Amino acid sequence: MPRTDRRPDFRLDGFEPASEAAERAFWNHLDAESESMTTLAAHHSPDGLHSFYVIHNGAVTWGIPGEPQLIAAHIKRDSAAMTYDFEHAELPLVAIAQSWLIKRGCPAAAIALVPGMGTTPADTTTVALQQRLLRDGDHFALLDSYTDDASLQPETVVLLRALGERVHKPFRILLEQADLDSFTHTLREGAFETIEEAVDWLEDRSALLRCRRPHRPRLGP
């Protein structure tokens, strides 16, 4: 399938922006770089009022190194007024983008990646952690991330903080590493008492990431 066939179809023919602010934001965050975007997953509600997208923005590669390359977008249409509004987030991992959309009303099963889009999980640990991110991703705030797509082993590192006040080891690091030979990826999680401990691991990375929760096998509070 030609790459241009995967550009996002925002389904806005006949619709006008709900406000000048919506028009400017849509251009700045979606439309201006749409030629460099690839739709990884999309879902449209049966009534046509909502569309949900996971998008890879290839233009980010040429911008600030390490910036998130994924966009989660939710378009909302008013069929009576023939207007639209939208919200979006620039996020580092597919599972985090999917979680963001699920919390805004997208059915979880409907936003799975299109076959052939992206690498596949290499092991059951990766699958389990991605499923927990889908369910519990909103339990955490995204503090920072770095996407490295220039090396032979592309990887994304994500730093999170639990939103709950009584969470053991509230700072979490997620490490996704891709194997382009097998077109698979692994995802691992580490838990830390303080942000300083998390940053120390990022600077050293000699120790294995560990997140032991024997009594609560969930990501989050």
VMD Tcl script that draws the C-alpha trace (Angstrom):
set ca {
  {0.00 0.00 0.00}
  {1.48 3.42 -0.91}
  {2.53 5.48 2.02}
  {0.28 8.39 1.02}
  {-2.75 6.10 1.48}
  {-2.03 6.17 5.22}
  {-2.25 9.93 5.63}
  {-4.99 10.82 8.15}
  {-8.48 11.29 6.75}
  {-10.05 13.69 9.24}
  {-13.50 13.49 7.57}
  {-14.18 17.22 7.76}
  {-15.69 17.87 4.32}
  {-18.54 20.36 4.78}
  {-17.54 21.16 8.37}
  {-16.14 24.46 9.61}
  {-14.01 25.05 12.72}
  {-16.09 25.78 15.82}
  {-13.92 28.83 16.58}
  {-10.89 30.72 15.33}
  {-8.88 29.12 18.13}
  {-9.93 25.65 16.93}
  {-8.97 26.55 13.36}
  {-5.51 27.77 14.38}
  {-4.87 24.80 16.66}
  {-5.99 22.28 14.04}
  {-3.63 23.80 11.48}
  {-0.69 24.03 13.89}
  {-0.99 20.55 15.38}
  {-2.49 18.40 12.62}
  {-3.05 19.91 9.21}
  {0.28 21.69 8.65}
  {2.31 18.46 8.78}
  {-0.37 16.03 7.59}
  {1.69 15.11 4.49}
  {4.29 13.60 6.84}
  {1.76 11.77 9.01}
  {0.80 8.11 8.99}
  {-2.40 6.76 10.53}
  {-1.51 3.87 12.83}
  {-5.08 3.37 14.11}
  {-8.42 5.11 13.68}
  {-11.98 4.69 14.87}
  {-15.11 6.61 13.86}
  {-18.27 6.45 15.96}
  {-21.35 5.05 14.17}
  {-23.13 8.42 14.37}
  {-20.18 10.17 12.74}
  {-19.76 12.67 15.57}
  {-16.45 11.40 16.93}
  {-13.21 10.25 15.34}
  {-10.18 8.92 17.21}
  {-6.68 8.60 15.77}
  {-3.24 7.32 16.67}
  {-0.89 9.07 14.25}
  {2.83 8.91 13.64}
  {4.25 12.30 12.66}
  {7.35 11.74 10.56}
  {8.12 15.46 10.52}
  {9.20 15.26 14.17}
  {12.31 13.36 13.09}
  {13.65 16.60 11.61}
  {12.83 18.72 14.65}
  {14.08 18.73 18.24}
  {15.83 15.40 18.97}
  {13.91 13.07 21.27}
  {10.48 14.70 20.94}
  {7.40 12.38 20.96}
  {6.52 11.24 17.45}
  {2.97 10.08 18.14}
  {-0.24 12.10 18.19}
  {-3.50 11.02 19.81}
  {-6.33 13.06 18.29}
  {-10.05 13.22 19.07}
  {-12.24 15.11 16.60}
  {-15.73 16.12 17.71}
  {-18.36 17.15 15.13}
  {-21.62 19.07 15.56}
  {-23.87 17.81 12.77}
  {-26.50 20.51 13.40}
  {-24.10 23.45 13.21}
  {-21.75 21.61 10.78}
  {-18.76 22.57 12.91}
  {-15.92 20.64 14.49}
  {-13.58 20.91 17.44}
  {-10.74 18.66 18.53}
  {-8.27 17.82 21.25}
  {-4.92 16.17 20.90}
  {-1.81 15.06 22.79}
  {1.75 14.41 21.63}
  {2.79 11.17 23.31}
  {5.79 8.82 23.24}
  {4.26 5.31 23.17}
  {1.40 3.77 21.22}
  {-0.14 2.25 24.37}
  {-0.14 5.66 26.10}
  {-1.80 7.25 23.05}
  {-4.41 4.49 22.98}
  {-5.07 4.93 26.71}
  {-5.56 8.69 26.19}
  {-8.19 7.99 23.52}
  {-9.93 5.27 25.54}
  {-10.40 7.71 28.42}
  {-12.15 10.03 25.95}
  {-14.69 7.46 24.89}
  {-12.99 5.37 22.22}
  {-13.69 1.63 22.56}
  {-10.44 -0.11 23.48}
  {-10.83 -2.84 20.86}
  {-11.46 -0.28 18.12}
  {-8.15 1.58 18.40}
  {-5.79 -1.37 17.89}
  {-3.02 -0.76 15.37}
  {-3.74 -1.41 11.72}
  {-1.96 -4.66 10.70}
  {1.53 -3.85 9.46}
  {1.70 -0.54 11.31}
  {4.50 -0.57 13.88}
  {6.45 -3.39 15.49}
  {4.80 -6.24 17.38}
  {5.39 -7.23 21.03}
  {8.33 -9.59 21.42}
  {7.19 -11.34 24.60}
  {4.38 -11.80 27.12}
  {5.90 -9.25 29.51}
  {5.55 -6.58 26.84}
  {1.97 -7.59 26.07}
  {0.99 -7.53 29.75}
  {2.54 -4.12 30.39}
  {0.91 -2.62 27.31}
  {-2.46 -3.92 28.47}
  {-1.94 -2.34 31.89}
  {-1.04 0.94 30.23}
  {-4.29 0.85 28.28}
  {-6.24 0.34 31.48}
  {-4.28 2.43 33.98}
  {-2.36 4.94 31.90}
  {-4.36 7.86 33.27}
  {-3.12 7.04 36.79}
  {0.18 8.67 35.85}
  {1.43 12.06 34.71}
  {3.92 12.16 31.87}
  {7.01 14.01 33.12}
  {9.42 13.49 30.24}
  {10.34 11.21 27.38}
  {13.03 10.70 24.76}
  {12.54 8.91 21.45}
  {15.73 7.77 19.73}
  {15.07 6.62 16.18}
  {18.59 7.20 14.85}
  {20.35 4.15 16.35}
  {20.42 0.54 15.18}
  {18.17 -0.28 18.15}
  {15.54 2.48 18.27}
  {14.17 3.08 21.75}
  {11.84 5.30 23.71}
  {12.33 6.13 27.39}
  {9.40 7.55 29.38}
  {9.38 9.05 32.89}
  {6.03 8.97 34.74}
  {4.77 10.02 38.16}
  {1.81 8.40 39.90}
  {-1.09 10.76 40.55}
  {-2.14 9.00 43.74}
  {-0.79 10.35 47.02}
  {-0.13 6.98 48.67}
  {1.64 5.09 45.90}
  {4.68 2.99 46.71}
  {7.53 3.99 44.40}
  {5.53 6.62 42.50}
  {8.13 7.37 39.82}
  {8.17 4.96 36.91}
  {10.40 4.54 33.88}
  {9.18 2.75 30.77}
  {11.75 1.54 28.26}
  {10.63 0.39 24.82}
  {13.32 -1.05 22.52}
  {12.73 -2.13 18.94}
  {14.44 -4.90 16.97}
  {14.20 -3.92 13.30}
  {15.45 -7.31 12.13}
  {12.48 -9.14 13.64}
  {10.25 -6.03 13.57}
  {9.37 -6.56 17.23}
  {9.76 -4.54 20.42}
  {10.10 -5.09 24.15}
  {8.66 -2.87 26.90}
  {9.98 -2.86 30.45}
  {9.06 -0.90 33.60}
  {11.07 0.28 36.59}
  {9.74 1.78 39.84}
  {11.58 4.33 42.01}
  {10.98 6.01 45.36}
  {12.21 9.43 44.20}
  {12.71 11.25 40.95}
  {16.42 11.45 41.76}
  {16.63 7.64 41.75}
  {14.84 7.54 38.41}
  {17.18 10.13 36.90}
  {20.20 8.23 38.27}
  {19.03 5.13 36.41}
  {18.59 7.14 33.22}
  {22.15 8.42 33.50}
  {23.70 5.05 34.39}
  {21.40 2.28 33.08}
  {23.70 -0.48 34.36}
  {20.97 -2.03 36.54}
  {17.94 -3.91 35.27}
  {14.61 -2.13 35.44}
  {12.54 -3.65 38.24}
  {8.96 -3.12 39.31}
  {7.89 -5.71 41.83}
  {4.28 -5.58 42.95}
  {3.52 -9.10 44.24}
  {0.18 -8.15 45.76}
  {-1.07 -5.70 43.10}
  {-0.11 -6.76 39.58}
  {-1.17 -3.43 38.06}
  {0.49 -0.32 36.71}
  {-0.75 2.52 38.85}
  {-2.06 3.23 42.32}
}
mol new
graphics top color blue
foreach p $ca { graphics top sphere $p radius 0.5 }
foreach p [lrange $ca 0 end-1] q [lrange $ca 1 end] { graphics top cylinder $p $q radius 0.2 }
display resetview
